[in-house]
Amino acid sequence: MIEQHGSAIWKGSLKEGGGTVTTKSGALSGLDYTFATRFEGKKGTNPEELIGAAHAACYAMFLSALMSGEGITPEAVEATSTVSLDPSTEGSPTVTKAHLDVTVKAGAPEDKLRDLAEKAKAGCPISKLLKAEVTMDLTIG
């Protein structure tokens, strides 16, 4: 089994405090995040942005694998995952969905690419991890 990890440290109160995020690989090291970066649109990162990046990366890689299995070599798979956080959910803020915007450039029939794109949306490990609705818009070409 492959295991990876990220870690976070938070110091202080929710609104006045702050934290850092670090990944095992060191790709992120002490990256700052705060209440303002998460809930007030201030510059900096937040958990939903990081989940979106992970989802987009996982999806693009998985779609490429499915295409390769069909003998299709993509010129490019571009994916963006927008993760929606509803701060007004009773009890605590809730991630309500992740929406994929995908552009595929590949020499293959459009119906085949659409079929593989849907399979990747359902089968990508991060899509499976997310308990929220996962939606997608696909652009080919």
ROLOMI-251868 format. One line per field, with one value per residue (C-alpha): x, y, z. Coordinates in pm, 1 decimal, decimal comma. Layout:
BEGIN
x X / ...
y Y / ...
z Z / ...
This chain:
BEGIN
x 0,0 / 124,4 / 82,1 / 140,0 / 66,6 / 24,1 / 28,6 / -94,9 / -16,1 / -264,3 / -178,2 / -416,7 / -787,4 / -991,5 / -1006,8 / -682,4 / -468,6 / -300,2 / -151,4 / 91,9 / 55,6 / 340,1 / 357,2 / 574,2 / 756,4 / 837,0 / 653,0 / 460,4 / 661,1 / 521,2 / 261,1 / 53,2 / -324,8 / -566,7 / -935,2 / -910,3 / -759,5 / -1034,0 / -1345,5 / -1269,9 / -1096,6 / -761,8 / -446,1 / -303,7 / -411,1 / -688,7 / -790,0 / -1048,0 / -793,2 / -552,0 / -824,5 / -911,3 / -550,1 / -524,6 / -852,9 / -753,3 / -411,6 / -556,4 / -830,2 / -593,4 / -355,3 / -634,5 / -797,2 / -457,7 / -422,8 / -766,7 / -687,3 / -352,0 / -530,5 / -737,9 / -429,7 / -495,4 / -204,3 / -337,5 / -162,3 / -295,4 / -550,0 / -619,5 / -834,2 / -955,6 / -1153,4 / -1360,1 / -1439,9 / -1744,3 / -1755,4 / -2085,9 / -1992,9 / -2357,3 / -2427,4 / -2579,4 / -2321,8 / -2013,0 / -1904,7 / -1950,4 / -1783,2 / -2088,7 / -1938,9 / -1639,9 / -1684,5 / -1436,8 / -1369,4 / -1172,7 / -1020,4 / -886,4 / -667,0 / -633,8 / -675,1 / -973,8 / -1349,6 / -1540,4 / -1783,6 / -1491,8 / -1326,6 / -1653,4 / -1699,4 / -1345,5 / -1384,0 / -1695,6 / -1522,8 / -1227,8 / -1462,3 / -1614,6 / -1295,9 / -1024,9 / -912,3 / -972,3 / -1323,6 / -1390,9 / -1251,5 / -1478,6 / -1814,5 / -1962,6 / -2124,3 / -1864,1 / -1972,4 / -1785,0 / -1785,6 / -1576,5 / -1426,9 / -1263,1 / -1025,3
y 0,0 / 347,8 / 603,4 / 975,3 / 1249,3 / 1615,1 / 1786,7 / 2109,2 / 2314,3 / 2573,1 / 2824,2 / 3061,1 / 3124,3 / 3066,0 / 3424,3 / 3564,7 / 3253,5 / 3092,2 / 2774,1 / 2611,2 / 2315,9 / 2081,1 / 1772,3 / 1465,2 / 1532,6 / 1889,7 / 2029,4 / 2233,8 / 2338,0 / 2567,8 / 2715,7 / 2968,7 / 2959,6 / 3159,8 / 3223,8 / 3514,4 / 3299,0 / 3043,5 / 3248,6 / 3606,1 / 3562,8 / 3696,2 / 3596,4 / 3265,1 / 2903,7 / 2707,2 / 2341,3 / 2355,4 / 2496,6 / 2217,4 / 1953,6 / 2107,9 / 2086,6 / 1724,8 / 1633,7 / 1798,3 / 1629,7 / 1288,9 / 1319,5 / 1426,8 / 1142,0 / 883,2 / 996,2 / 972,6 / 616,3 / 518,9 / 674,0 / 495,3 / 167,3 / 231,6 / 311,5 / 687,8 / 916,5 / 1253,1 / 1567,9 / 1728,7 / 1680,6 / 2006,6 / 1981,9 / 2229,5 / 2115,6 / 2383,2 / 2276,9 / 2449,5 / 2523,8 / 2633,6 / 2829,3 / 2859,6 / 2487,9 / 2421,6 / 2277,1 / 2349,9 / 2459,9 / 2181,7 / 2098,5 / 2047,7 / 1956,7 / 1943,1 / 2047,6 / 1946,0 / 2162,7 / 1949,7 / 2008,3 / 1709,2 / 1733,4 / 1392,8 / 1229,2 / 1010,1 / 1009,9 / 1254,7 / 990,6 / 771,0 / 1064,5 / 1155,6 / 796,4 / 779,6 / 1123,6 / 1007,4 / 686,6 / 891,0 / 1123,6 / 827,1 / 621,8 / 870,4 / 792,2 / 1149,3 / 1151,4 / 833,6 / 995,9 / 1296,2 / 1230,5 / 1535,5 / 1547,3 / 1541,6 / 1715,6 / 1795,3 / 2005,6 / 1865,6 / 2053,9 / 1853,9 / 2017,4
z 0,0 / -87,1 / 187,8 / 151,5 / 395,8 / 445,6 / 779,4 / 928,3 / 1235,5 / 1363,0 / 1635,0 / 1806,4 / 1780,5 / 1467,0 / 1341,0 / 1482,4 / 1454,3 / 1159,4 / 1035,3 / 800,3 / 565,3 / 472,4 / 253,9 / 299,1 / -29,4 / 68,5 / -235,0 / 21,5 / 320,9 / 584,4 / 346,8 / 542,7 / 571,7 / 786,4 / 847,6 / 603,8 / 325,5 / 368,8 / 436,1 / 328,3 / -8,0 / 112,4 / -72,1 / 44,5 / 40,9 / 208,3 / 238,9 / -40,6 / -285,4 / -195,5 / -238,8 / -575,8 / -689,4 / -573,0 / -743,6 / -1072,9 / -1072,3 / -989,1 / -1251,1 / -1531,3 / -1452,1 / -1429,5 / -1756,0 / -1925,3 / -1793,6 / -1925,6 / -2263,9 / -2278,4 / -2207,6 / -2521,1 / -2731,4 / -2718,7 / -2633,7 / -2521,3 / -2634,4 / -2316,2 / -2040,2 / -1856,0 / -1543,8 / -1283,0 / -979,6 / -807,3 / -453,0 / -300,8 / 71,5 / 225,0 / 539,2 / 648,7 / 689,5 / 1029,8 / 1268,1 / 1063,6 / 715,6 / 461,4 / 133,1 / -86,9 / -423,2 / -650,6 / -1013,0 / -1282,9 / -1587,1 / -1831,6 / -2173,7 / -2364,5 / -2671,5 / -2833,9 / -3170,7 / -3091,5 / -3155,2 / -2933,2 / -2803,9 / -2693,4 / -2512,7 / -2340,0 / -2223,8 / -2083,9 / -1922,0 / -1734,8 / -1626,8 / -1498,5 / -1306,3 / -1123,6 / -1088,4 / -996,7 / -639,7 / -518,4 / -672,1 / -475,4 / -162,2 / -182,4 / -21,2 / -190,6 / -532,8 / -810,2 / -1130,2 / -1447,3 / -1762,9 / -2047,8 / -2340,3 / -2618,4 / -2862,0
